[in-house]
Structures are given as C-alpha cells and as structure tokens.
Amino acid sequence: MGIPLGLRELNTVLEKIHESIVGKKFLLVLDDVWTEDERKWQSLKCCLKSSASPGSKILVTTRKKNVATVMGCTRLFNLGKLSEEECWSLFSQVAFSGWNYRERQILADIGKKIAYKCNGLPLAAKTLGVE
C-alpha cells in the first residue's frame, strides 16, 4: 500500500515550494484565509520555517481572529470597515474611472445605493465597481 494520492500531491507541492525559496528572503501573502484547522496548515508552516532566510515574512489576511491564532501570527492588525463616504469614494473611483463629470452625476444615486450595500467592505466596493 503506497502513499495516498492527495498526500503525494501535497508533498510534491511542498518540495517545489522548498526548492523555490530555500536560501532566499521572501514575502508570502496568504489573502482571505478561512481555514481554522491547524492540521491543514502544519505541513506548509514546517516547509516555510525550514526554508525561510532571515527577514522572510508571511502576511495573512483573514476575517477570523481564530485563523490568525492558528496560523501563529505574531502581530494582529484589526482593520475596521470603511465609512459610507469612504466606501462610496472607493466604489466611484473604480466604477466611474474615465467618465466625465456629467456621466458620473447621472449614475451617482444608483452608485451610492450599491456602495451602501457593500457594508463598508473595501473588497466588495472595489469588486462591484469593476466594469
């Protein structure tokens, strides 16, 4: 009986990661992490720790404080939501980029309603603003 396929694939990926970063300083960004199961992160964390050169950093973004704890984050920065005005500003910059003033004014009321529904979440405002 051999190693299960999923485990073999994981080991192959971890070997490639190790080969790519060993002896190098790196910044790894893990964005919008949701998995709280520490066992699922253990292999990756071990690989990164064994490969990392001094000064290497890992940046984890998450909406769940428990994820940050499980990942072993040493510094937490709790970012609040945008105000309605900030959310509208971000949405309108993305949605109306390249539009003239008159065109912006025609759709401003609808745009403000959309921005309000983003509930202060910058990713939602930016995503909904993309044409």
Backbone torsions as a table, in degrees:
resi	resn	phi	psi	omega
1	MET	NA	126.1	-177.0
2	GLY	-94.5	-172.4	178.1
3	ILE	-73.5	134.3	178.4
4	PRO	-56.7	146.4	-175.3
5	LEU	-54.7	-45.9	-179.7
6	GLY	-59.7	-39.9	179.6
7	LEU	-69.9	-38.4	176.8
8	ARG	-62.4	-43.9	179.7
9	GLU	-63.7	-42.1	177.9
10	LEU	-61.3	-46.0	179.2
11	ASN	-61.5	-38.7	178.0
12	THR	-63.8	-44.1	178.9
13	VAL	-63.4	-44.4	-179.9
14	LEU	-63.8	-38.2	176.5
15	GLU	-63.0	-42.6	179.4
16	LYS	-64.8	-40.8	176.9
17	ILE	-61.0	-48.1	-180.0
18	HIS	-57.3	-48.5	-179.8
19	GLU	-60.9	-36.3	-176.8
20	SER	-73.6	-30.4	-172.4
21	ILE	-113.9	-10.5	-176.2
22	VAL	-58.8	129.9	179.3
23	GLY	79.3	4.2	-179.0
24	LYS	-116.9	148.9	172.4
25	LYS	-88.2	134.3	-175.4
26	PHE	-140.9	160.8	169.5
27	LEU	-121.6	118.0	178.0
28	LEU	-109.8	126.0	178.5
29	VAL	-109.0	119.8	174.3
30	LEU	-107.8	103.9	-170.5
31	ASP	-98.2	135.6	174.5
32	ASP	58.5	53.0	-178.8
33	VAL	-79.9	135.1	-179.2
34	TRP	-120.3	-21.1	-172.9
35	THR	-71.5	121.0	-178.8
36	GLU	-98.5	-6.4	-177.1
37	ASP	-76.7	107.8	-175.8
38	GLU	-59.5	-33.6	-179.8
39	ARG	-60.1	-32.8	-179.1
40	LYS	-72.0	-19.7	-179.0
41	TRP	-99.0	-17.1	-171.7
42	GLN	-55.6	-47.4	-178.1
43	SER	-63.0	-44.0	179.8
44	LEU	-65.2	-44.1	179.7
45	LYS	-60.7	-42.6	178.6
46	CYS	-63.5	-43.1	179.7
47	CYS	-61.4	-45.7	-178.2
48	LEU	-67.1	-41.5	179.7
49	LYS	-64.4	-38.8	-177.8
50	SER	-75.2	-21.5	-176.5
51	SER	-99.1	-21.9	-169.2
52	ALA	-68.5	134.9	170.9
53	SER	-87.6	158.4	177.7
54	PRO	-55.3	137.9	-179.4
55	GLY	94.1	-9.6	177.1
56	SER	-67.3	146.5	-177.7
57	LYS	-136.3	151.2	173.8
58	ILE	-124.9	125.9	178.6
59	LEU	-109.7	122.9	-179.5
60	VAL	-115.5	126.9	172.3
61	THR	-109.7	138.4	-178.9
62	THR	-158.3	159.8	174.4
63	ARG	-98.4	-4.4	-175.2
64	LYS	-114.6	121.0	-179.9
65	LYS	-61.4	-35.7	-179.7
66	ASN	-62.8	-33.1	176.8
67	VAL	-62.6	-44.1	179.6
68	ALA	-61.4	-40.4	178.4
69	THR	-64.4	-47.4	-179.7
70	VAL	-62.1	-37.5	-179.5
71	MET	-73.1	-12.7	179.2
72	GLY	81.2	29.1	-179.8
73	CYS	-63.0	137.8	-178.0
74	THR	-96.2	-24.3	178.1
75	ARG	-133.4	129.5	179.1
76	LEU	-111.0	137.0	175.0
77	PHE	-124.2	108.0	-179.3
78	ASN	-86.7	111.3	-179.2
79	LEU	-94.7	128.8	178.7
80	GLY	-81.3	178.8	177.9
81	LYS	-80.4	160.5	175.0
82	LEU	-74.6	151.4	172.0
83	SER	-70.5	166.9	177.6
84	GLU	-57.5	-41.0	-179.0
85	GLU	-66.2	-43.2	178.9
86	GLU	-64.8	-40.9	-179.9
87	CYS	-64.1	-44.1	177.5
88	TRP	-62.9	-41.7	-180.0
89	SER	-61.2	-47.1	179.2
90	LEU	-63.4	-48.6	180.0
91	PHE	-57.6	-48.2	-176.1
92	SER	-67.0	-34.3	177.5
93	GLN	-62.9	-39.8	-179.1
94	VAL	-77.4	-49.9	-173.8
95	ALA	-68.0	-36.1	-173.0
96	PHE	-110.0	21.2	178.5
97	SER	-61.0	126.0	178.6
98	GLY	87.1	-3.1	178.9
99	TRP	-86.7	151.1	176.5
100	ASN	-83.8	170.5	-175.1
101	TYR	-57.5	-45.8	-177.8
102	ARG	-62.4	-43.6	178.8
103	GLU	-62.3	-41.4	178.5
104	ARG	-61.2	-43.3	-176.8
105	GLN	-64.6	-34.5	-179.4
106	ILE	-62.1	-38.9	-175.6
107	LEU	-103.9	5.6	-175.4
108	ALA	-61.0	-42.7	-178.5
109	ASP	-61.8	-44.9	178.3
110	ILE	-65.0	-43.1	179.2
111	GLY	-60.5	-39.9	179.0
112	LYS	-65.9	-36.0	176.4
113	LYS	-65.5	-40.8	177.6
114	ILE	-64.6	-46.3	-179.8
115	ALA	-61.0	-38.4	178.5
116	TYR	-61.8	-39.0	-179.6
117	LYS	-70.5	-12.9	177.1
118	CYS	-72.9	-11.7	174.8
119	ASN	56.5	34.1	176.4
120	GLY	78.7	7.8	-178.9
121	LEU	-90.9	115.2	-174.9
122	PRO	-61.9	-37.4	-180.0
123	LEU	-64.1	-39.9	177.7
124	ALA	-63.8	-44.9	-179.6
125	ALA	-61.8	-43.4	-179.1
126	LYS	-69.1	-43.5	-178.6
127	THR	-64.8	-45.1	-179.7
128	LEU	-70.2	-23.3	179.5
129	GLY	-79.6	-16.4	-178.8
130	VAL	-70.7	134.3	-178.7
131	GLU	-70.7	NA	NA
